């Protein structure tokens, strides 16, 4: 049986797979940052969702990386976790080169 990382590397050679990975990369990176901020806050998902005024399932969707959340939700999350929301733009060329490496 092949390790998932080896399969992923092979599949990246397929244009449709690579496009899907590239298209969803931002959501997954955002989800990782949201999870990290939640853990660092020391608060549970339930407490944060209550502070945000959203349902727990809505917060879970944000943390799943399969949901494109709004900036308003991210602002509520930052307030609930006592963090600062920073947004930046990076060159697509640089990100693609980094991803291909």
Backbone as CSV, one residue per row, in Angstrom:
resi,resn,N_x,N_y,N_z,CA_x,CA_y,CA_z,C_x,C_y,C_z
1,UNK,0.839,-1.175,0.000,0.000,0.000,0.000,0.891,1.249,0.000
2,UNK,0.562,2.227,-0.817,1.344,3.449,-0.909,0.924,4.435,0.168
3,UNK,1.882,5.197,0.650,1.579,6.256,1.610,0.794,7.349,0.893
4,UNK,-0.077,8.014,1.632,-0.920,9.055,1.026,-0.078,10.173,0.425
5,UNK,1.068,10.481,1.025,1.912,11.543,0.471,2.460,11.166,-0.901
6,UNK,2.765,9.882,-1.092,3.247,9.433,-2.396,2.124,9.493,-3.432
7,UNK,0.937,9.092,-3.036,-0.211,9.173,-3.948,-0.491,10.625,-4.315
8,UNK,-0.458,11.487,-3.315,-0.698,12.912,-3.546,0.306,13.452,-4.561
9,UNK,1.571,13.111,-4.400,2.609,13.559,-5.324,2.332,13.056,-6.738
10,UNK,1.926,11.812,-6.851,1.602,11.256,-8.177,0.386,11.965,-8.767
11,UNK,-0.634,12.147,-7.944,-1.869,12.750,-8.439,-1.677,14.205,-8.845
12,UNK,-0.704,14.888,-8.235,-0.460,16.283,-8.609,-0.046,16.421,-10.068
13,UNK,0.365,15.338,-10.685,0.721,15.355,-12.107,-0.529,15.414,-12.979
14,UNK,-1.672,15.118,-12.400,-2.946,15.175,-13.130,-3.490,16.604,-13.057
15,UNK,-3.700,17.245,-14.199,-4.131,18.648,-14.208,-5.395,18.931,-13.379
16,UNK,-6.399,18.056,-13.474,-7.650,18.302,-12.733,-7.431,18.212,-11.228
17,UNK,-6.637,17.235,-10.801,-6.347,17.077,-9.371,-5.557,18.284,-8.868
18,UNK,-4.531,18.667,-9.622,-3.690,19.801,-9.223,-4.517,21.080,-9.129
19,UNK,-5.433,21.275,-10.084,-6.278,22.467,-10.059,-7.169,22.465,-8.822
20,UNK,-7.744,21.333,-8.497,-8.618,21.226,-7.326,-7.835,21.528,-6.047
21,UNK,-6.634,20.967,-5.944,-5.796,21.207,-4.763,-5.448,22.689,-4.665
22,UNK,-5.043,23.268,-5.786,-4.676,24.677,-5.814,-5.878,25.558,-5.482
23,UNK,-7.046,25.217,-6.017,-8.256,26.010,-5.786,-8.712,25.978,-4.326
24,UNK,-8.435,24.900,-3.632,-8.910,24.777,-2.246,-7.804,24.992,-1.210
25,UNK,-6.606,25.275,-1.674,-5.470,25.438,-0.770,-5.707,26.576,0.232
26,UNK,-6.231,27.690,-0.224,-6.442,28.841,0.664,-7.412,28.503,1.793
27,UNK,-8.496,27.793,1.472,-9.464,27.426,2.506,-8.843,26.509,3.554
28,UNK,-8.018,25.585,3.097,-7.381,24.657,4.039,-6.345,25.363,4.916
29,UNK,-5.605,26.291,4.327,-4.643,27.052,5.115,-5.364,27.932,6.134
30,UNK,-6.462,28.539,5.718,-7.246,29.348,6.641,-7.792,28.489,7.780
31,UNK,-8.289,27.316,7.447,-8.814,26.414,8.473,-7.738,26.054,9.492
32,UNK,-6.526,25.792,9.014,-5.427,25.470,9.927,-5.132,26.640,10.863
33,UNK,-5.180,27.845,10.320,-4.909,29.032,11.143,-6.026,29.267,12.163
34,UNK,-7.259,29.019,11.758,-8.392,29.156,12.674,-8.259,28.143,13.811
35,UNK,-7.957,26.918,13.474,-7.805,25.875,14.494,-6.666,26.238,15.451
36,UNK,-5.539,26.673,14.891,-4.392,27.040,15.717,-4.755,28.190,16.673
37,UNK,-5.463,29.193,16.155,-5.859,30.324,16.993,-6.815,29.871,18.092
38,UNK,-7.734,28.970,17.748,-8.669,28.465,18.766,-7.921,27.728,19.858
39,UNK,-7.018,26.855,19.462,-6.252,26.086,20.444,-5.431,27.024,21.327
40,UNK,-4.774,28.004,20.695,-3.967,28.955,21.453,-4.803,29.808,22.404
41,UNK,-6.071,30.010,22.070,-6.943,30.806,22.946,-7.307,30.043,24.208
42,UNK,-7.218,28.715,24.149,-7.584,27.894,25.301,-9.081,27.716,25.462
43,UNK,-9.838,28.180,24.470,-11.298,28.087,24.536,-11.794,26.912,23.702
44,UNK,-12.911,26.369,24.096,-13.509,25.266,23.337,-14.258,25.813,22.125
45,UNK,-14.532,24.931,21.188,-15.319,25.315,20.017,-16.688,25.824,20.437
46,UNK,-17.274,25.183,21.422,-18.602,25.570,21.885,-18.595,26.989,22.453
47,UNK,-17.608,27.310,23.261,-17.529,28.648,23.851,-17.293,29.699,22.770
48,UNK,-16.379,29.403,21.855,-16.092,30.370,20.785,-17.317,30.600,19.917
49,UNK,-18.021,29.534,19.562,-19.215,29.708,18.717,-20.267,30.551,19.439
50,UNK,-20.402,30.364,20.748,-21.356,31.193,21.515,-20.919,32.652,21.530
51,UNK,-19.629,32.888,21.744,-19.115,34.262,21.737,-19.320,34.923,20.379
52,UNK,-19.224,34.112,19.319,-19.393,34.630,17.963,-20.856,34.834,17.600
53,UNK,-21.750,34.186,18.325,-23.167,34.264,17.996,-23.537,33.400,16.809
54,UNK,-22.794,32.297,16.631,-23.092,31.364,15.543,-23.266,29.972,16.139
55,UNK,-23.757,29.065,15.323,-23.922,27.695,15.806,-22.568,26.982,15.810
56,UNK,-22.485,25.968,16.636,-21.277,25.158,16.675,-21.014,24.544,15.307
57,UNK,-22.050,24.091,14.626,-21.855,23.477,13.306,-21.285,24.476,12.299
58,UNK,-21.630,25.754,12.435,-21.059,26.772,11.542,-19.561,26.920,11.781
59,UNK,-19.161,26.920,13.046,-17.739,27.005,13.363,-17.005,25.760,12.856
60,UNK,-17.624,24.610,13.001,-17.006,23.374,12.524,-16.804,23.408,11.009
61,UNK,-17.737,24.017,10.276,-17.583,24.146,8.817,-16.375,25.025,8.484
62,UNK,-16.195,26.108,9.240,-15.037,26.979,9.015,-13.751,26.198,9.274
63,UNK,-13.727,25.433,10.353,-12.534,24.660,10.705,-12.289,23.479,9.769
64,UNK,-13.281,23.074,9.016,-13.116,21.925,8.116,-12.302,22.286,6.873
65,UNK,-12.285,23.558,6.523,-11.575,23.973,5.318,-12.358,23.741,4.049
66,UNK,-13.576,23.268,4.171,-14.385,22.999,2.981,-15.466,24.063,2.784
67,UNK,-15.334,25.152,3.517,-16.355,26.188,3.506,-15.678,27.541,3.343
68,UNK,-16.147,28.335,2.414,-15.605,29.684,2.234,-16.349,30.626,3.165
69,UNK,-15.685,30.985,4.223,-16.305,31.817,5.243,-16.219,33.294,4.877
70,UNK,-17.054,34.087,5.495,-17.051,35.524,5.222,-16.043,36.240,6.118
71,UNK,-15.668,37.423,5.697,-14.771,38.233,6.521,-15.455,38.591,7.839
72,UNK,-16.765,38.813,7.814,-17.485,39.124,9.052,-17.360,37.989,10.062
73,UNK,-17.443,36.762,9.587,-17.284,35.610,10.478,-15.872,35.562,11.032
74,UNK,-14.879,35.851,10.204,-13.497,35.855,10.670,-13.254,36.966,11.686
75,UNK,-13.892,38.105,11.490,-13.777,39.201,12.468,-14.391,38.773,13.796
76,UNK,-15.559,38.146,13.752,-16.188,37.642,14.979,-15.285,36.617,15.668
77,UNK,-14.645,35.771,14.861,-13.746,34.766,15.412,-12.558,35.433,16.097
78,UNK,-11.989,36.439,15.455,-10.844,37.152,16.033,-11.231,37.789,17.372
79,UNK,-12.386,38.396,17.426,-12.850,39.018,18.672,-13.057,37.953,19.745
80,UNK,-13.687,36.844,19.379,-13.975,35.769,20.335,-12.700,35.133,20.887
81,UNK,-11.657,35.086,20.071,-10.407,34.443,20.499,-9.351,35.452,20.945
82,UNK,-9.733,36.721,20.984,-8.820,37.787,21.404,-7.560,37.803,20.529
83,UNK,-7.793,37.727,19.220,-6.708,37.766,18.244,-6.964,38.889,17.247
84,UNK,-6.027,39.087,16.339,-6.157,40.115,15.308,-6.232,39.419,13.957
85,UNK,-7.179,39.833,13.136,-7.308,39.300,11.782,-6.437,40.135,10.855
86,UNK,-5.487,39.483,10.190,-4.625,40.138,9.217,-4.877,39.495,7.858
87,UNK,-5.056,40.322,6.848,-5.284,39.814,5.492,-4.180,40.361,4.609
88,UNK,-3.597,39.505,3.771,-2.542,39.967,2.877,-2.747,39.354,1.500
89,UNK,-2.087,39.938,0.545,-2.105,39.421,-0.815,-0.683,39.032,-1.183
90,UNK,-0.544,37.857,-1.776,0.752,37.342,-2.188,0.715,37.091,-3.690
91,UNK,1.870,37.162,-4.311,1.974,36.898,-5.739,1.574,35.455,-6.024
92,UNK,0.668,35.267,-6.952,0.243,33.918,-7.329,1.418,33.119,-7.878
93,UNK,2.302,33.795,-8.606,3.485,33.132,-9.141,4.324,32.539,-8.017
94,UNK,4.561,33.317,-6.967,5.374,32.847,-5.841,4.698,31.672,-5.140
95,UNK,3.395,31.743,-4.962,2.680,30.660,-4.300,2.714,29.403,-5.143
96,UNK,2.564,29.533,-6.437,2.571,28.369,-7.333,3.957,27.734,-7.334
97,UNK,5.010,28.547,-7.390,6.367,28.015,-7.357,6.623,27.279,-6.058
98,UNK,6.165,27.859,-4.944,6.331,27.232,-3.644,5.570,25.911,-3.574
99,UNK,4.362,25.889,-4.155,3.535,24.688,-4.143,4.158,23.582,-4.989
100,UNK,4.747,23.950,-6.112,5.353,22.973,-7.019,6.656,22.396,-6.482
101,UNK,7.301,23.119,-5.583,8.611,22.671,-5.058,8.501,21.407,-4.251
